[in-house]
Amino acid sequence: MFHEARYGILSAVIAAFGRVMAEVGAILIVGGNIAGYTRVMTTTIALETDKGNFELAVALGIILLAISFAVNAVLHGVQKKGSIAAL
């Protein structure tokens, strides 16, 4: 059954990962904003932008994009490998 559902599961993982990477408000509400303990990258980007430290915010944004692209590339590779093996 997992073999038949693998594309749907990987699509759900990619969608969930995208939501997690983009969420700022819920992280601030639930996790708080304690530097060094609960501050995550998206929260830091928002706070640095508010402080006017655009260089750090852009650098962190580029790192976040790179992580997102890397995860998506790996999952795409897994899907392609699975479709080649199915042929």
Secondary structure, 3 states (H helix, E strand, C coil): CHHHHHHHHHHHHHHHHHHHHHCCHHHHHHHCCCCCCCCCHHHHHHHHHHHCCHHHHHHHHHHHHHHHHHHHHHHHHHHHHHHHHHC
